[in-house]
Amino acid sequence: MKNKIKELRKVNKLSQSELADIVGTTRQTITSIEIGKYTASLILAYKIAHHFNMNIEEVFDFESLEEED
């Protein structure tokens, strides 16, 4: 699933480790989500979006999922 996490981190000057600590996960998980290897759980997606003061749909591209069907 495509997402804007890397761009949001850069704008907010956060490392993967810092974001991981904030949302309660590991740096490896953030890396995997950013590259599309792993899809965030609903709870984790909410925590990431909430940290950036955004809706989940603003951070994660659900249309890319529909194209895979």
Buried (B, 14 or more C-beta within 10 A) or exposed (E): BEBBBBEBBEEEEBEBEBBBBEBEBEBEBBBBBBEEEBBBEEEBBBBBBEBBEBEBEEBBBEEEEEEEE
